Amino acid sequence: MRLLLTGGSVFRDGGFQPLEIAVSEGRIVSVSPRLPRDGAAVVELNHCFVVPGFVDVHVHLREPGFSYKETIASGTAAAAAGGYTAVCAMPNLDPVPDSPDRLRPELEAVERDARVRVYSYGAITRGEKGEALADFAALAPFVPGFSDDGRGVQSEERMRQAMLLAKKLDRPIVAHCEDESLLRPGWCVHDGTFAKKHGLPGNDPASEWKQVERDLQLVRETGCRYHVCHVSTKESVGLVRRAKAEGLPVTCETGPHYLCLCDGDLEDDGRFKMNPPIRSAADQDALVEGLLDGTVDCVATDHAPHSAEEKSRGLRGSLNGVVGLECAFPVLYTELVKTGKVPLETILNALCVNPRKIFGLPGGTIEEGQPADLAVLSLDRSGVVNPEGFRSLGRATPFAGRRVEAAVCMTIVDGNIVFPEGLKPSPNGTIGIVRGRDRRSGGEP
């Protein structure tokens, strides 16, 4: 069945244009100011905005091994509700995907239950224990890169070996940077004003940037493609900026919570507990500047769900990790675009375009022949972040209760409407989107 999107503005060539999009058999077949309607299921966008589907290069789907926290089904439903058409899933699972046999259960669950495209990382080391390397050569055909996310690789020699092998296989190392020798026992927040005021053990920013510094020197030696996860410190931003100026094959991401919050916003609640922690206002400003000047390539949520009990113990006792797929774009738009800090085009490049370029994923442009992976956005819909309505099994977000001024109205993956759930348009019928809500005529709900 042919799908026709009309009445909206399409993100193309770095800006928005009043165009219609025809979709058939999972592909964009035409983009033009006016397209034929005969036999098409029409989506009337009513001045909403069409963009390439978002890509999150850093999520934790928890299956296999920890399905009480999240499943492939619930996590990808959350992704679809957030406008994401693809996610890259981290390997801290059980079993850890450090060989094809141990990757297989995850791939089978993805094949069975995923509502968006899922790209599964392979581990850097066996069991993510930082010792023997995973089976890179056997994993490479199945994974977009290698990561031990959740732990930094402590051994310099082990990381050098990993980079040399990843370089040979043309896969990036996707690094959680954390020097455990610089961590204070029991840390729970950034080592800053909030920690001192409340007598809490703090996390030294050097525990992140010192390992970034070490790894960048290894990149100089090996030429390996290298991507830094969840950058949170001003020093890390500076190191990556200088590495890029040298021409090193280095990219990085940060999260919505690091761009939109600082430790002055903290509360003694598990929904503010993550690793790395939310840092100072100076770090926040450096991250925004890095996004503006291209040092920070991607915005990734580090969506990391836990059970309600695991997040109920305040800052000291809760596990690290917050969820973000379902509120990331509304929060980024409200806190950064509406305030004039960051242009919308910059946010969209960080969500739609750059992740695909870095990891060689399909799509990213709205052109004939491209995959029909699209998100439809309303930029004038007010609401409140309400975790109780999340599709994710996780509920812990630092943005709970925040007012937002944008919404994701529809997500299309491989030409199929995956959000809102249950929409089944029929030929010659119309689905109309009104400020982020849907009304139906001619199609089956």
Stockholm file with secondary structure:
# STOCKHOLM 1.0

chainA/1-445         MRLLLTGGSVFRDGGFQPLEIAVSEGRIVSVSPRLPRDGAAVVELNHCFVVPGFVDVHVHLREPGFSYKETIASGTAAAAAGGYTAVCAMPNLDPVPDSPDRLRPELEAVERDARVRVYSYGAITRGEKGEALADFAALAPFVPGFSDDGRGVQSEERMRQAMLLAKKLDRPIVAHCEDESLLRPGWCVHDGTFAKKHGLPGNDPASEWKQVERDLQLVRETGCRYHVCHVSTKESVGLVRRAKAEGLPVTCETGPHYLCLCDGDLEDDGRFKMNPPIRSAADQDALVEGLLDGTVDCVATDHAPHSAEEKSRGLRGSLNGVVGLECAFPVLYTELVKTGKVPLETILNALCVNPRKIFGLPGGTIEEGQPADLAVLSLDRSGVVNPEGFRSLGRATPFAGRRVEAAVCMTIVDGNIVFPEGLKPSPNGTIGIVRGRDRRSGGEP
#=GR chainA/1-445 SS CCEEEESSEEEETTEEECCEEEEETTEEEEEESSCCCTTCEEEECTTCEEEECEEEEEECCCTTTCTTTCCHHHHHHHHHHTTEEEEEECCCSSSCCSSHHHHHHHHHHHHHHCSSEEEECBCSBGGGSSSSBCCHHHHGGGCSCBCCTTSCCCCHHHHHHHHHHHHHHTCCEEECCCCGGGCCTTCCEETTHHHHHHTCCEECTHHHHHHHHHHHHHHHHHCCCEEECSCCCHHHHHHHHHHHHHTCCEEEEECHHHHHCCGGGCCSSGGGCCSSCCCCHHHHHHHHHHHHHTSSCEECCCBCCCCTTTTCSHHHHSCSCBCCTTTHHHHHIIIIITTTSSCHHHHHIIIIIHHHHHHTCSCCSCCTTSBCCEEEEESSCCEECCGGGCSSSCCCCTTTTCEESCEEEEEEETTEEEESTTCBCCTTCEEEEETTEEEEESSBC
#=GC SS_cons         CCEEEESSEEEETTEEECCEEEEETTEEEEEESSCCCTTCEEEECTTCEEEECEEEEEECCCTTTCTTTCCHHHHHHHHHHTTEEEEEECCCSSSCCSSHHHHHHHHHHHHHHCSSEEEECBCSBGGGSSSSBCCHHHHGGGCSCBCCTTSCCCCHHHHHHHHHHHHHHTCCEEECCCCGGGCCTTCCEETTHHHHHHTCCEECTHHHHHHHHHHHHHHHHHCCCEEECSCCCHHHHHHHHHHHHHTCCEEEEECHHHHHCCGGGCCSSGGGCCSSCCCCHHHHHHHHHHHHHTSSCEECCCBCCCCTTTTCSHHHHSCSCBCCTTTHHHHHIIIIITTTSSCHHHHHIIIIIHHHHHHTCSCCSCCTTSBCCEEEEESSCCEECCGGGCSSSCCCCTTTTCEESCEEEEEEETTEEEESTTCBCCTTCEEEEETTEEEEESSBC
//
